[in-house]
Amino acid sequence: MQNSTEQLAQWLETCRNRPVHIVKKEQDDVDEVRLTLENAVFARSERSDPDDYVASSALRLHGDGTVTSDGGDVPLPNGVFEIPLDGHWHSQADGQSLRITTDRASYIITPQAPQSQQLVH
């Protein structure tokens, strides 16, 4: 998959209304998010941010979810997980997952079986 937002949107559309597991790796830090993907939006900001706090281009994944941290699971802030797409980035999809690599971090998005279909041992 090339760096096409259209191709990313098509892949993410197949995950709509399904639970997804996101692993973000940035340097030595690993974050995990689980959310039910309601919508994926590509956003562009026209405002310049000299401190790079706000990405000029980003993929925003909307849905109810949780962030796993050392203190346990906490709700996903504002129901949005943002992947900044500033600078160089690359994406690769296979039948099981989508990998997005940016200058700052890598993300792996994996669709999960809905809760009712998961087996309990």
MOPAC internal coordinates of N, CA, C and O (Angstrom, degrees):
PM7 1SCF
backbone

  N    0.0000 0     0.00 0     0.00 0    0    0    0
  C    1.4423 1     0.00 0     0.00 0    1    0    0
  C    1.5207 1   108.36 1     0.00 0    2    1    0
  O    1.2310 1   120.70 1   -49.86 1    3    2    1
  N    1.2929 1   116.27 1   130.14 1    3    2    1
  C    1.4520 1   121.72 1   176.72 1    5    3    2
  C    1.5274 1   109.27 1   -78.86 1    6    5    3
  O    1.2310 1   120.91 1     0.40 1    7    6    5
  N    1.3322 1   115.87 1  -179.60 1    7    6    5
  C    1.4566 1   120.79 1   178.10 1    9    7    6
  C    1.5206 1   109.83 1   -79.89 1   10    9    7
  O    1.2310 1   120.05 1  -123.65 1   11   10    9
  N    1.2830 1   117.51 1    56.35 1   11   10    9
  C    1.4433 1   122.63 1  -178.83 1   13   11   10
  C    1.5163 1   109.74 1  -103.15 1   14   13   11
  O    1.2310 1   121.28 1   -58.69 1   15   14   13
  N    1.3308 1   115.16 1   121.31 1   15   14   13
  C    1.4567 1   118.10 1   177.59 1   17   15   14
  C    1.5270 1   110.13 1   -65.48 1   18   17   15
  O    1.2310 1   119.87 1   151.36 1   19   18   17
  N    1.3289 1   117.86 1   -28.64 1   19   18   17
  C    1.4669 1   120.36 1   177.27 1   21   19   18
  C    1.5241 1   110.99 1   -64.79 1   22   21   19
  O    1.2310 1   120.23 1   137.04 1   23   22   21
  N    1.3257 1   117.17 1   -42.96 1   23   22   21
  C    1.4584 1   120.28 1   178.99 1   25   23   22
  C    1.5353 1   110.97 1   -67.11 1   26   25   23
  O    1.2310 1   120.33 1   140.79 1   27   26   25
  N    1.3286 1   116.97 1   -39.21 1   27   26   25
  C    1.4648 1   119.87 1   176.30 1   29   27   26
  C    1.5234 1   109.90 1   -61.99 1   30   29   27
  O    1.2310 1   120.68 1   135.39 1   31   30   29
  N    1.3309 1   116.30 1   -44.61 1   31   30   29
  C    1.4644 1   120.78 1  -179.81 1   33   31   30
  C    1.5236 1   110.92 1   -60.93 1   34   33   31
  O    1.2310 1   120.04 1   139.21 1   35   34   33
  N    1.3260 1   117.53 1   -40.79 1   35   34   33
  C    1.4648 1   120.61 1   178.65 1   37   35   34
  C    1.5223 1   110.94 1   -63.37 1   38   37   35
  O    1.2310 1   120.25 1   135.72 1   39   38   37
  N    1.3247 1   117.14 1   -44.28 1   39   38   37
  C    1.4658 1   120.01 1   179.82 1   41   39   38
  C    1.5280 1   110.27 1   -64.19 1   42   41   39
  O    1.2310 1   120.45 1   135.16 1   43   42   41
  N    1.3311 1   116.75 1   -44.84 1   43   42   41
  C    1.4600 1   120.41 1  -178.68 1   45   43   42
  C    1.5241 1   111.75 1   -66.81 1   46   45   43
  O    1.2310 1   119.97 1   150.11 1   47   46   45
  N    1.3191 1   117.66 1   -29.89 1   47   46   45
  C    1.4687 1   121.10 1   177.74 1   49   47   46
  C    1.5275 1   110.56 1   -61.19 1   50   49   47
  O    1.2310 1   120.10 1   147.87 1   51   50   49
  N    1.3280 1   117.41 1   -32.13 1   51   50   49
  C    1.4701 1   120.21 1   178.75 1   53   51   50
  C    1.5326 1   111.26 1   -69.40 1   54   53   51
  O    1.2310 1   120.52 1   163.93 1   55   54   53
  N    1.3348 1   116.62 1   -16.07 1   55   54   53
  C    1.4698 1   121.33 1  -179.81 1   57   55   54
  C    1.5272 1   112.34 1  -101.33 1   58   57   55
  O    1.2310 1   120.21 1   179.26 1   59   58   57
  N    1.2991 1   117.20 1    -0.74 1   59   58   57
  C    1.4667 1   120.72 1  -176.08 1   61   59   58
  C    1.5288 1   110.84 1   -59.88 1   62   61   59
  O    1.2310 1   121.46 1   -42.88 1   63   62   61
  N    1.3368 1   114.81 1   137.12 1   63   62   61
  C    1.4708 1   123.89 1  -178.75 1   65   63   62
  C    1.5260 1   112.72 1    64.24 1   66   65   63
  O    1.2310 1   120.66 1  -157.02 1   67   66   65
  N    1.3234 1   116.34 1    22.98 1   67   66   65
  C    1.4632 1   121.95 1   176.67 1   69   67   66
  C    1.5201 1   109.04 1  -123.97 1   70   69   67
  O    1.2310 1   120.22 1   -26.26 1   71   70   69
  N    1.3254 1   117.18 1   153.74 1   71   70   69
  C    1.4609 1   119.17 1   174.28 1   73   71   70
  C    1.5320 1   110.66 1   -71.07 1   74   73   71
  O    1.2310 1   121.01 1   -40.37 1   75   74   73
  N    1.3255 1   115.68 1   139.63 1   75   74   73
  C    1.4628 1   121.11 1   174.73 1   77   75   74
  C    1.5247 1   108.68 1  -129.12 1   78   77   75
  O    1.2310 1   121.41 1   -28.54 1   79   78   77
  N    1.3213 1   114.90 1   151.46 1   79   78   77
  C    1.4606 1   122.78 1   176.92 1   81   79   78
  C    1.5208 1   106.44 1  -112.96 1   82   81   79
  O    1.2310 1   120.29 1   -52.66 1   83   82   81
  N    1.3261 1   117.05 1   127.34 1   83   82   81
  C    1.4665 1   122.32 1  -178.21 1   85   83   82
  C    1.5250 1   108.06 1  -118.50 1   86   85   83
  O    1.2310 1   120.92 1   -51.51 1   87   86   85
  N    1.3213 1   115.85 1   128.49 1   87   86   85
  C    1.4608 1   121.34 1   173.94 1   89   87   86
  C    1.5209 1   107.26 1  -115.69 1   90   89   87
  O    1.2310 1   121.07 1   -57.66 1   91   90   89
  N    1.3226 1   115.56 1   122.34 1   91   90   89
  C    1.4661 1   121.94 1   178.58 1   93   91   90
  C    1.5265 1   107.84 1  -110.98 1   94   93   91
  O    1.2310 1   121.03 1   -54.90 1   95   94   93
  N    1.3443 1   115.63 1   125.10 1   95   94   93
  C    1.4651 1   120.76 1   176.75 1   97   95   94
  C    1.5230 1   108.24 1  -116.62 1   98   97   95
  O    1.2310 1   121.42 1   -58.45 1   99   98   97
  N    1.3442 1   114.88 1   121.55 1   99   98   97
  C    1.4632 1   121.19 1   178.64 1  101   99   98
  C    1.5155 1   107.65 1  -135.21 1  102  101   99
  O    1.2310 1   120.69 1   -69.26 1  103  102  101
  N    1.3257 1   116.28 1   110.74 1  103  102  101
  C    1.4559 1   123.33 1  -173.09 1  105  103  102
  C    1.5238 1   109.11 1    54.70 1  106  105  103
  O    1.2310 1   119.24 1    59.92 1  107  106  105
  N    1.3268 1   119.05 1  -120.08 1  107  106  105
  C    1.4661 1   121.36 1  -179.10 1  109  107  106
  C    1.5265 1   112.62 1   -96.73 1  110  109  107
  O    1.2310 1   119.97 1  -171.96 1  111  110  109
  N    1.3228 1   117.66 1     8.04 1  111  110  109
  C    1.4564 1   122.32 1  -176.69 1  113  111  110
  C    1.5299 1   110.56 1  -102.40 1  114  113  111
  O    1.2310 1   120.53 1   -45.40 1  115  114  113
  N    1.3320 1   116.60 1   134.60 1  115  114  113
  C    1.4617 1   121.98 1   176.96 1  117  115  114
  C    1.5209 1   107.88 1  -124.30 1  118  117  115
  O    1.2310 1   120.42 1   -55.26 1  119  118  117
  N    1.3222 1   116.80 1   124.74 1  119  118  117
  C    1.4552 1   122.82 1   176.57 1  121  119  118
  C    1.5163 1   108.66 1  -116.15 1  122  121  119
  O    1.2310 1   120.80 1   -33.85 1  123  122  121
  N    1.3332 1   116.07 1   146.15 1  123  122  121
  C    1.4589 1   121.06 1   176.94 1  125  123  122
  C    1.5146 1   109.59 1  -125.70 1  126  125  123
  O    1.2310 1   121.53 1   -42.08 1  127  126  125
  N    1.3250 1   114.67 1   137.92 1  127  126  125
  C    1.4584 1   121.47 1   178.84 1  129  127  126
  C    1.5152 1   107.66 1  -131.98 1  130  129  127
  O    1.2310 1   121.16 1   -41.33 1  131  130  129
  N    1.3059 1   115.39 1   138.67 1  131  130  129
  C    1.4647 1   121.33 1   171.98 1  133  131  130
  C    1.5155 1   106.21 1  -122.41 1  134  133  131
  O    1.2310 1   121.11 1   -52.53 1  135  134  133
  N    1.3388 1   115.48 1   127.47 1  135  134  133
  C    1.4553 1   118.73 1   178.43 1  137  135  134
  C    1.5188 1   110.15 1  -147.98 1  138  137  135
  O    1.2310 1   121.37 1   -24.11 1  139  138  137
  N    1.3193 1   114.98 1   155.89 1  139  138  137
  C    1.4594 1   121.04 1   172.01 1  141  139  138
  C    1.5158 1   105.64 1   -92.15 1  142  141  139
  O    1.2310 1   120.48 1   -68.97 1  143  142  141
  N    1.3202 1   116.68 1   111.03 1  143  142  141
  C    1.4598 1   122.27 1  -172.42 1  145  143  142
  C    1.5212 1   110.95 1   -71.07 1  146  145  143
  O    1.2310 1   120.67 1   -68.66 1  147  146  145
  N    1.3171 1   116.32 1   111.34 1  147  146  145
  C    1.4578 1   121.49 1   176.97 1  149  147  146
  C    1.5208 1   111.51 1   -90.60 1  150  149  147
  O    1.2310 1   121.06 1   143.63 1  151  150  149
  N    1.3356 1   115.58 1   -36.37 1  151  150  149
  C    1.4532 1   119.76 1  -174.79 1  153  151  150
  C    1.5241 1   109.49 1  -163.19 1  154  153  151
  O    1.2310 1   120.71 1   -31.33 1  155  154  153
  N    1.3192 1   116.24 1   148.67 1  155  154  153
  C    1.4612 1   122.01 1   174.09 1  157  155  154
  C    1.5278 1   107.31 1  -123.54 1  158  157  155
  O    1.2310 1   120.72 1   -51.49 1  159  158  157
  N    1.3287 1   116.23 1   128.51 1  159  158  157
  C    1.4574 1   121.64 1  -175.05 1  161  159  158
  C    1.5259 1   108.95 1  -129.93 1  162  161  159
  O    1.2310 1   120.91 1   -45.01 1  163  162  161
  N    1.3301 1   115.86 1   134.99 1  163  162  161
  C    1.4586 1   120.49 1   172.08 1  165  163  162
  C    1.5179 1   107.32 1   -94.57 1  166  165  163
  O    1.2310 1   120.92 1   -57.90 1  167  166  165
  N    1.3254 1   115.85 1   122.10 1  167  166  165
  C    1.4609 1   121.03 1  -175.08 1  169  167  166
  C    1.5229 1   110.16 1  -117.39 1  170  169  167
  O    1.2310 1   121.72 1   -37.58 1  171  170  169
  N    1.3118 1   114.31 1   142.42 1  171  170  169
  C    1.4686 1   121.40 1   174.83 1  173  171  170
  C    1.5218 1   107.80 1  -123.26 1  174  173  171
  O    1.2310 1   120.99 1   -42.86 1  175  174  173
  N    1.3158 1   115.71 1   137.14 1  175  174  173
  C    1.4568 1   121.36 1   177.40 1  177  175  174
  C    1.5215 1   108.03 1  -107.01 1  178  177  175
  O    1.2310 1   121.46 1   -48.44 1  179  178  177
  N    1.2971 1   114.81 1   131.56 1  179  178  177
  C    1.4698 1   120.07 1   178.82 1  181  179  178
  C    1.5226 1   111.53 1   -85.43 1  182  181  179
  O    1.2310 1   120.73 1   165.56 1  183  182  181
  N    1.3337 1   116.20 1   -14.44 1  183  182  181
  C    1.4631 1   119.82 1  -179.33 1  185  183  182
  C    1.5120 1   110.43 1   -82.02 1  186  185  183
  O    1.2310 1   121.04 1   -40.17 1  187  186  185
  N    1.2857 1   115.61 1   139.83 1  187  186  185
  C    1.4572 1   120.04 1   177.12 1  189  187  186
  C    1.5307 1   108.91 1   -87.93 1  190  189  187
  O    1.2310 1   121.03 1   -40.66 1  191  190  189
  N    1.3226 1   115.64 1   139.34 1  191  190  189
  C    1.4662 1   121.26 1  -179.79 1  193  191  190
  C    1.5254 1   108.17 1  -125.38 1  194  193  191
  O    1.2310 1   120.24 1   -79.53 1  195  194  193
  N    1.3290 1   117.14 1   100.47 1  195  194  193
  C    1.4692 1   119.84 1  -176.52 1  197  195  194
  C    1.5215 1   113.95 1   -63.29 1  198  197  195
  O    1.2310 1   119.53 1   158.63 1  199  198  197
  N    1.3355 1   118.49 1   -21.37 1  199  198  197
  C    1.4664 1   121.45 1  -178.32 1  201  199  198
  C    1.5145 1   112.91 1   -95.88 1  202  201  199
  O    1.2310 1   119.52 1  -178.72 1  203  202  201
  N    1.3313 1   118.52 1     1.28 1  203  202  201
  C    1.4734 1   123.71 1   179.20 1  205  203  202
  C    1.5244 1   113.67 1    60.06 1  206  205  203
  O    1.2310 1   120.11 1  -149.06 1  207  206  205
  N    1.3326 1   117.39 1    30.94 1  207  206  205
  C    1.4626 1   119.83 1   175.47 1  209  207  206
  C    1.5252 1   110.57 1   -79.21 1  210  209  207
  O    1.2310 1   120.45 1   149.69 1  211  210  209
  N    1.3264 1   116.74 1   -30.31 1  211  210  209
  C    1.4588 1   121.86 1  -178.66 1  213  211  210
  C    1.5218 1   108.38 1  -117.67 1  214  213  211
  O    1.2310 1   120.60 1   -54.63 1  215  214  213
  N    1.3082 1   116.45 1   125.37 1  215  214  213
  C    1.4629 1   121.07 1  -179.43 1  217  215  214
  C    1.5239 1   109.47 1   -73.00 1  218  217  215
  O    1.2310 1   120.87 1   -36.89 1  219  218  217
  N    1.3217 1   115.93 1   143.11 1  219  218  217
  C    1.4666 1   118.83 1   176.90 1  221  219  218
  C    1.5210 1   110.60 1   -78.29 1  222  221  219
  O    1.2310 1   120.19 1   158.59 1  223  222  221
  N    1.3238 1   117.25 1   -21.41 1  223  222  221
  C    1.4561 1   122.50 1   177.06 1  225  223  222
  C    1.5255 1   107.82 1  -141.95 1  226  225  223
  O    1.2310 1   120.85 1   -44.69 1  227  226  225
  N    1.3339 1   115.99 1   135.31 1  227  226  225
  C    1.4645 1   118.28 1  -176.40 1  229  227  226
  C    1.5239 1   110.69 1  -154.45 1  230  229  227
  O    1.2310 1   121.49 1   -25.50 1  231  230  229
  N    1.3147 1   114.76 1   154.50 1  231  230  229
  C    1.4539 1   122.78 1   170.87 1  233  231  230
  C    1.5256 1   105.76 1  -101.32 1  234  233  231
  O    1.2310 1   120.63 1   -57.86 1  235  234  233
  N    1.3269 1   116.41 1   122.14 1  235  234  233
  C    1.4667 1   120.93 1  -179.48 1  237  235  234
  C    1.5177 1   109.07 1  -111.70 1  238  237  235
  O    1.2310 1   121.40 1   -58.14 1  239  238  237
  N    1.3253 1   114.93 1   121.86 1  239  238  237
  C    1.4528 1   122.06 1   178.93 1  241  239  238
  C    1.5237 1   107.91 1  -102.41 1  242  241  239
  O    1.2310 1   120.63 1   -64.22 1  243  242  241
  N    1.3231 1   116.39 1   115.78 1  243  242  241
  C    1.4618 1   122.58 1  -176.54 1  245  243  242
  C    1.5219 1   110.46 1   -99.69 1  246  245  243
  O    1.2310 1   120.77 1   -41.06 1  247  246  245
  N    1.3288 1   116.13 1   138.94 1  247  246  245
  C    1.4527 1   121.37 1   175.59 1  249  247  246
  C    1.5166 1   111.44 1   159.81 1  250  249  247
  O    1.2310 1   121.21 1   -15.83 1  251  250  249
  N    1.3235 1   115.28 1   164.17 1  251  250  249
  C    1.4593 1   120.48 1   175.77 1  253  251  250
  C    1.5181 1   108.60 1   -73.15 1  254  253  251
  O    1.2310 1   120.77 1   -44.49 1  255  254  253
  N    1.3218 1   116.13 1   135.51 1  255  254  253
  C    1.4536 1   118.03 1  -179.45 1  257  255  254
  C    1.5020 1   113.16 1  -168.00 1  258  257  255
  O    1.2310 1   121.89 1     3.47 1  259  258  257
  N    1.3305 1   113.99 1  -176.53 1  259  258  257
  C    1.4621 1   121.62 1   179.93 1  261  259  258
  C    1.5240 1   109.55 1  -133.70 1  262  261  259
  O    1.2310 1   121.88 1   -27.75 1  263  262  261
  N    1.3206 1   114.01 1   152.25 1  263  262  261
  C    1.4566 1   122.83 1   174.07 1  265  263  262
  C    1.5218 1   106.45 1  -110.03 1  266  265  263
  O    1.2310 1   120.49 1   -51.54 1  267  266  265
  N    1.3237 1   116.66 1   128.46 1  267  266  265
  C    1.4572 1   120.68 1   178.05 1  269  267  266
  C    1.5169 1   108.72 1   -90.11 1  270  269  267
  O    1.2310 1   121.27 1   -55.39 1  271  270  269
  N    1.3258 1   115.18 1   124.61 1  271  270  269
  C    1.4607 1   120.66 1   178.66 1  273  271  270
  C    1.5140 1   108.49 1  -130.90 1  274  273  271
  O    1.2310 1   120.74 1    -0.70 1  275  274  273
  N    1.3265 1   116.20 1   179.30 1  275  274  273
  C    1.4586 1   120.90 1   179.31 1  277  275  274
  C    1.5246 1   111.55 1   -59.19 1  278  277  275
  O    1.2310 1   120.83 1   149.41 1  279  278  277
  N    1.3312 1   116.01 1   -30.59 1  279  278  277
  C    1.4584 1   120.49 1  -178.68 1  281  279  278
  C    1.5148 1   113.41 1   -87.11 1  282  281  279
  O    1.2310 1   120.00 1  -174.82 1  283  282  281
  N    1.3242 1   117.61 1     5.18 1  283  282  281
  C    1.4624 1   120.75 1  -178.50 1  285  283  282
  C    1.5121 1   111.02 1   110.64 1  286  285  283
  O    1.2310 1   121.23 1    15.31 1  287  286  285
  N    1.3245 1   115.26 1  -164.69 1  287  286  285
  C    1.4600 1   120.29 1  -179.00 1  289  287  286
  C    1.5231 1   110.34 1   -87.83 1  290  289  287
  O    1.2310 1   121.25 1   -44.09 1  291  290  289
  N    1.3362 1   115.22 1   135.91 1  291  290  289
  C    1.4596 1   121.42 1   175.40 1  293  291  290
  C    1.5233 1   107.86 1  -127.68 1  294  293  291
  O    1.2310 1   119.69 1   -27.39 1  295  294  293
  N    1.3359 1   118.19 1   152.61 1  295  294  293
  C    1.4658 1   119.99 1  -179.79 1  297  295  294
  C    1.5287 1   111.86 1   -61.35 1  298  297  295
  O    1.2310 1   120.98 1   -34.99 1  299  298  297
  N    1.3182 1   115.74 1   145.01 1  299  298  297
  C    1.4634 1   121.79 1   176.21 1  301  299  298
  C    1.5277 1   108.22 1   -66.27 1  302  301  299
  O    1.2310 1   119.47 1   -57.72 1  303  302  301
  N    1.3352 1   118.61 1   122.28 1  303  302  301
  C    1.4701 1   120.80 1  -177.12 1  305  303  302
  C    1.5269 1   111.96 1   -58.94 1  306  305  303
  O    1.2310 1   121.14 1   -51.69 1  307  306  305
  N    1.3095 1   115.42 1   128.31 1  307  306  305
  C    1.4706 1   123.32 1   177.01 1  309  307  306
  C    1.5167 1   113.42 1    58.63 1  310  309  307
  O    1.2310 1   119.56 1  -167.29 1  311  310  309
  N    1.3230 1   118.44 1    12.71 1  311  310  309
  C    1.4563 1   120.85 1   179.18 1  313  311  310
  C    1.5175 1   113.76 1    64.02 1  314  313  311
  O    1.2310 1   120.53 1  -150.17 1  315  314  313
  N    1.3461 1   116.59 1    29.83 1  315  314  313
  C    1.4680 1   121.09 1  -178.12 1  317  315  314
  C    1.5231 1   110.10 1  -138.29 1  318  317  315
  O    1.2310 1   120.79 1   -47.22 1  319  318  317
  N    1.3425 1   116.09 1   132.78 1  319  318  317
  C    1.4594 1   121.78 1   171.03 1  321  319  318
  C    1.5253 1   106.39 1  -114.11 1  322  321  319
  O    1.2310 1   120.51 1   -55.01 1  323  322  321
  N    1.3390 1   116.63 1   124.99 1  323  322  321
  C    1.4599 1   121.03 1  -174.35 1  325  323  322
  C    1.5248 1   110.92 1  -110.66 1  326  325  323
  O    1.2310 1   121.51 1   -46.35 1  327  326  325
  N    1.3282 1   114.71 1   133.65 1  327  326  325
  C    1.4587 1   121.93 1   174.35 1  329  327  326
  C    1.5272 1   107.03 1  -113.33 1  330  329  327
  O    1.2310 1   119.57 1   -73.32 1  331  330  329
  N    1.3451 1   118.44 1   106.68 1  331  330  329
  C    1.4627 1   120.72 1   178.78 1  333  331  330
  C    1.5301 1   110.47 1   -65.19 1  334  333  331
  O    1.2310 1   120.75 1   -45.85 1  335  334  333
  N    1.3191 1   116.17 1   134.15 1  335  334  333
  C    1.4678 1   121.03 1  -179.85 1  337  335  334
  C    1.5240 1   111.29 1  -117.42 1  338  337  335
  O    1.2310 1   120.57 1  -147.38 1  339  338  337
  N    1.3195 1   116.52 1    32.62 1  339  338  337
  C    1.4636 1   120.83 1   175.44 1  341  339  338
  C    1.5222 1   109.70 1   -73.84 1  342  341  339
  O    1.2310 1   120.58 1   -26.88 1  343  342  341
  N    1.3076 1   116.50 1   153.12 1  343  342  341
  C    1.4677 1   119.61 1   177.64 1  345  343  342
  C    1.5161 1   112.12 1    70.21 1  346  345  343
  O    1.2310 1   121.08 1    29.69 1  347  346  345
  N    1.3304 1   115.55 1  -150.31 1  347  346  345
  C    1.4596 1   121.24 1  -178.86 1  349  347  346
  C    1.5198 1   109.55 1   -85.45 1  350  349  347
  O    1.2310 1   120.83 1   -42.69 1  351  350  349
  N    1.3222 1   116.02 1   137.31 1  351  350  349
  C    1.4564 1   120.57 1   174.49 1  353  351  350
  C    1.5134 1   109.32 1  -148.32 1  354  353  351
  O    1.2310 1   121.52 1   -21.50 1  355  354  353
  N    1.3116 1   114.69 1   158.50 1  355  354  353
  C    1.4603 1   121.27 1  -177.20 1  357  355  354
  C    1.5246 1   107.59 1  -141.51 1  358  357  355
  O    1.2310 1   120.79 1   -34.30 1  359  358  357
  N    1.3177 1   116.10 1   145.70 1  359  358  357
  C    1.4627 1   119.21 1   176.55 1  361  359  358
  C    1.5186 1   109.37 1  -130.38 1  362  361  359
  O    1.2310 1   121.61 1   -29.25 1  363  362  361
  N    1.3267 1   114.52 1   150.75 1  363  362  361
  C    1.4615 1   121.31 1   179.55 1  365  363  362
  C    1.5211 1   107.88 1  -146.17 1  366  365  363
  O    1.2310 1   120.76 1   -51.78 1  367  366  365
  N    1.3227 1   116.16 1   128.22 1  367  366  365
  C    1.4627 1   120.55 1   179.31 1  369  367  366
  C    1.5147 1   109.66 1  -120.96 1  370  369  367
  O    1.2310 1   121.83 1   -34.38 1  371  370  369
  N    1.3224 1   114.09 1   145.62 1  371  370  369
  C    1.4586 1   119.90 1   169.83 1  373  371  370
  C    1.5234 1   105.75 1  -131.09 1  374  373  371
  O    1.2310 1   119.52 1    10.38 1  375  374  373
  N    1.2784 1   118.53 1  -169.62 1  375  374  373
  C    1.4476 1   120.65 1  -178.25 1  377  375  374
  C    1.5126 1   114.25 1   -67.71 1  378  377  375
  O    1.2310 1   120.19 1   163.18 1  379  378  377
  N    1.3293 1   117.23 1   -16.82 1  379  378  377
  C    1.4603 1   121.36 1  -173.96 1  381  379  378
  C    1.5211 1   115.15 1  -107.08 1  382  381  379
  O    1.2310 1   119.97 1   151.04 1  383  382  381
  N    1.3272 1   117.66 1   -28.96 1  383  382  381
  C    1.4598 1   118.90 1  -173.66 1  385  383  382
  C    1.5235 1   111.54 1  -158.60 1  386  385  383
  O    1.2310 1   121.84 1   -11.16 1  387  386  385
  N    1.3282 1   114.07 1   168.84 1  387  386  385
  C    1.4563 1   123.07 1   175.51 1  389  387  386
  C    1.5183 1   107.03 1  -121.37 1  390  389  387
  O    1.2310 1   120.67 1   -51.54 1  391  390  389
  N    1.3282 1   116.33 1   128.46 1  391  390  389
  C    1.4641 1   121.45 1   177.53 1  393  391  390
  C    1.5311 1   107.63 1  -113.79 1  394  393  391
  O    1.2310 1   121.45 1   -51.12 1  395  394  393
  N    1.3411 1   114.83 1   128.88 1  395  394  393
  C    1.4624 1   121.56 1   175.38 1  397  395  394
  C    1.5171 1   106.74 1  -120.52 1  398  397  395
  O    1.2310 1   120.60 1   -54.37 1  399  398  397
  N    1.3198 1   116.47 1   125.63 1  399  398  397
  C    1.4584 1   121.82 1   179.34 1  401  399  398
  C    1.5247 1   108.38 1  -118.11 1  402  401  399
  O    1.2310 1   120.76 1   -54.75 1  403  402  401
  N    1.3273 1   116.15 1   125.25 1  403  402  401
  C    1.4580 1   121.41 1   178.20 1  405  403  402
  C    1.5207 1   108.56 1  -115.68 1  406  405  403
  O    1.2310 1   120.72 1     0.77 1  407  406  405
  N    1.3173 1   116.23 1  -179.23 1  407  406  405
  C    1.4683 1   120.35 1   177.22 1  409  407  406
  C    1.5276 1   111.67 1   -63.53 1  410  409  407
  O    1.2310 1   120.03 1   155.32 1  411  410  409
  N    1.3351 1   117.54 1   -24.68 1  411  410  409
  C    1.4610 1   121.34 1  -173.55 1  413  411  410
  C    1.5190 1   114.86 1  -106.09 1  414  413  411
  O    1.2310 1   119.83 1   150.99 1  415  414  413
  N    1.3380 1   117.92 1   -29.01 1  415  414  413
  C    1.4677 1   119.20 1  -172.59 1  417  415  414
  C    1.5206 1   110.55 1  -157.03 1  418  417  415
  O    1.2310 1   121.50 1   -11.25 1  419  418  417
  N    1.3381 1   114.73 1   168.75 1  419  418  417
  C    1.4592 1   120.31 1   172.11 1  421  419  418
  C    1.5209 1   108.15 1  -122.32 1  422  421  419
  O    1.2310 1   121.11 1   -32.63 1  423  422  421
  N    1.3202 1   115.47 1   147.37 1  423  422  421
  C    1.4582 1   122.34 1  -176.76 1  425  423  422
  C    1.5224 1   108.01 1  -131.42 1  426  425  423
  O    1.2310 1   120.76 1   -43.75 1  427  426  425
  N    1.3146 1   116.15 1   136.25 1  427  426  425
  C    1.4626 1   121.21 1   173.60 1  429  427  426
  C    1.5224 1   106.63 1  -122.40 1  430  429  427
  O    1.2310 1   121.10 1   -57.79 1  431  430  429
  N    1.3323 1   115.50 1   122.21 1  431  430  429
  C    1.4631 1   121.79 1  -179.95 1  433  431  430
  C    1.5176 1   107.15 1  -111.67 1  434  433  431
  O    1.2310 1   121.13 1   -57.26 1  435  434  433
  N    1.3317 1   115.45 1   122.74 1  435  434  433
  C    1.4576 1   120.88 1  -177.30 1  437  435  434
  C    1.5237 1   109.29 1  -126.09 1  438  437  435
  O    1.2310 1   120.06 1   -57.38 1  439  438  437
  N    1.3370 1   117.49 1   122.62 1  439  438  437
  C    1.4654 1   119.25 1   175.46 1  441  439  438
  C    1.5297 1   110.05 1   -65.89 1  442  441  439
  O    1.2310 1   120.93 1   -34.49 1  443  442  441
  N    1.3200 1   115.82 1   145.51 1  443  442  441
  C    1.4623 1   121.89 1   179.14 1  445  443  442
  C    1.5276 1   108.98 1  -116.86 1  446  445  443
  O    1.2310 1   120.80 1   -22.46 1  447  446  445
  N    1.3100 1   116.08 1   157.54 1  447  446  445
  C    1.4567 1   119.99 1   174.33 1  449  447  446
  C    1.5228 1   108.37 1   -68.31 1  450  449  447
  O    1.2310 1   119.85 1   -38.42 1  451  450  449
  N    1.3270 1   117.89 1   141.58 1  451  450  449
  C    1.4745 1   119.13 1   175.70 1  453  451  450
  C    1.5203 1   110.32 1   -56.47 1  454  453  451
  O    1.2310 1   120.45 1   -28.03 1  455  454  453
  N    1.3329 1   116.75 1   151.97 1  455  454  453
  C    1.4654 1   122.53 1  -176.96 1  457  455  454
  C    1.5224 1   112.42 1   -49.46 1  458  457  455
  O    1.2310 1   120.26 1   138.64 1  459  458  457
  N    1.3196 1   117.11 1   -41.36 1  459  458  457
  C    1.4631 1   120.06 1  -176.20 1  461  459  458
  C    1.5319 1   112.41 1   -68.56 1  462  461  459
  O    1.2310 1   120.16 1   161.36 1  463  462  461
  N    1.3483 1   117.30 1   -18.64 1  463  462  461
  C    1.4444 1   120.55 1  -178.74 1  465  463  462
  C    1.5256 1   112.93 1   -99.24 1  466  465  463
  O    1.2310 1   119.85 1   171.99 1  467  466  465
  N    1.3292 1   117.89 1    -8.01 1  467  466  465
  C    1.4493 1   120.80 1  -179.54 1  469  467  466
  C    1.5258 1   109.12 1   -77.58 1  470  469  467
  O    1.2310 1   121.28 1   -42.62 1  471  470  469
  N    1.3103 1   115.15 1   137.38 1  471  470  469
  C    1.4524 1   120.57 1   179.56 1  473  471  470
  C    1.5218 1   110.62 1   -83.59 1  474  473  471
  O    1.2310 1   120.42 1   -40.11 1  475  474  473
  N    1.3016 1   116.81 1   139.89 1  475  474  473
  C    1.4574 1   121.84 1   178.16 1  477  475  474
  C    1.5205 1   107.19 1  -109.50 1  478  477  475
  O    1.2310 1   120.35 1   -51.26 1  479  478  477
  N    1.3173 1   116.93 1   128.74 1  479  478  477
  C    1.4753 1   121.64 1  -179.21 1  481  479  478
  C    1.4981 1   109.66 1  -100.91 1  482  481  479
  O    1.2310 1   120.10 1   180.00 1  483  482  481

